[in-house]
Amino acid sequence: MKIKKGSKVTIGYELWVNGEMVDSSAERGPLNYEQGRGQIIRGLERALEGREAGDQFEIDISPEDSYGVRDERARQEVPLSALPDSITPEIGLILQARTPDGQVFQAIIVEINAESVIIDFNHPLVGKILRFKIQVLSIV
């Protein structure tokens, strides 16, 4: 059976960025998704189309087909007083928040000033070429 729109697929994967493995199904367990639903990045979904269980391959995904290119407008200055008391601001600290409709998003503190912090809402992998090592485990 080949992967096509509507297929329920399980894959094993390694994600490499700049020669460093940054994520792996060995750590998180296999990834399950439904083909054609936009549940994984566009470039990887396209690369999986037509593959069969047992297929193994490596692919480089461009920023345009993954998390996009850096958007400098996605940086925002936030007063220190707006941060919860439980947070001690540090450069590199990842903050999580929810939109009014319940969607979770992350931002990272990239600068600390006397009265504010600069947070970046760009995805940590924005602008990066992603190398995936994939094994198609099952297709239903």
C-alpha positions in Angstrom: 0.0 0.0 0.0 1.3 3.4 -0.9 0.9 6.6 1.1 -1.9 8.8 -0.3 -4.3 11.4 0.9 -6.2 10.0 3.9 -3.6 7.3 4.7 -2.8 6.9 8.4 1.0 6.7 8.5 3.5 5.8 11.2 7.1 6.8 10.7 10.4 6.6 12.5 12.6 9.6 12.1 15.7 11.6 12.9 15.8 15.3 12.4 19.3 16.9 11.8 20.1 20.6 11.6 23.6 21.8 10.7 25.0 18.3 11.3 23.4 18.0 14.8 20.5 15.6 15.6 17.9 17.8 17.2 14.9 15.3 17.4 14.3 11.6 17.0 11.5 9.1 17.3 13.9 7.0 19.3 13.4 9.6 22.1 9.7 10.4 21.5 8.3 7.3 19.9 7.1 6.9 16.3 5.2 9.7 14.7 1.6 9.1 13.6 -0.1 11.4 11.2 -2.8 11.4 8.4 -1.5 12.2 4.9 -3.0 15.3 3.4 -4.2 16.9 6.6 -1.3 19.3 7.2 -0.3 17.6 10.4 3.4 17.6 9.5 5.5 20.1 7.6 4.6 20.5 3.9 8.0 19.3 2.5 8.0 16.1 4.5 4.4 15.3 3.6 5.2 15.7 -0.1 8.3 13.5 0.3 6.2 10.7 1.9 3.5 10.7 -0.8 3.7 7.4 -2.7 6.1 5.7 -0.3 5.5 2.3 1.1 5.9 0.6 4.5 9.6 -0.3 4.9 10.9 2.5 2.8 13.8 4.4 4.2 15.2 7.6 2.9 16.9 10.9 3.7 15.7 14.3 2.5 16.6 17.9 3.0 13.6 20.2 3.4 14.0 23.9 2.7 12.8 26.7 5.0 10.0 27.5 2.5 8.7 23.9 2.9 9.1 23.7 6.6 9.0 26.6 9.2 9.5 29.4 6.8 12.0 32.3 6.7 12.7 34.5 9.7 10.2 37.3 10.1 11.7 40.2 12.1 8.1 41.5 12.7 7.6 38.4 14.9 9.8 40.1 17.6 8.0 42.0 20.4 9.0 44.1 23.3 7.2 43.1 26.5 7.5 45.0 29.8 9.0 42.9 32.6 5.9 43.7 34.7 3.8 41.7 32.2 5.7 38.5 32.9 4.5 36.2 35.6 6.3 36.5 38.9 7.4 32.9 38.6 9.6 33.6 35.6 13.1 34.8 35.9 14.0 36.3 32.5 17.0 34.7 30.8 18.2 34.9 27.2 17.1 31.6 25.5 14.2 31.0 27.9 11.3 29.6 26.1 7.9 31.0 27.1 4.6 29.3 26.4 1.3 31.0 26.1 -2.2 30.4 24.7 -4.3 32.4 22.3 -7.9 33.2 23.3 -9.0 30.1 21.2 -6.7 27.8 23.2 -3.9 27.4 20.6 -0.5 27.0 22.4 2.5 28.9 21.0 6.1 29.5 22.1 8.3 32.5 22.2 12.0 32.8 23.2 13.6 35.6 25.1 16.3 37.1 22.9 17.2 40.3 24.8 16.8 41.6 28.3 16.6 45.4 29.0 16.2 47.3 32.3 12.4 47.5 32.0 11.5 45.0 29.2 12.4 41.8 27.3 12.4 41.2 23.6 10.7 38.0 22.7 10.9 36.2 19.3 7.8 34.3 18.1 9.6 32.7 15.2 9.8 28.9 15.4 13.2 27.8 16.6 13.8 26.0 13.3 12.8 29.0 11.1 15.2 29.6 8.3 17.0 26.3 8.7 17.4 23.4 6.2 16.1 20.3 7.9 17.6 16.9 7.1 15.2 14.0 7.9 16.2 10.4 8.0 12.9 8.6 7.6 11.6 5.0 7.9 8.0 4.3 6.9 6.8 1.9 9.6 3.1 1.4 8.7 0.3 2.6 6.5 -3.4 2.1 7.1 
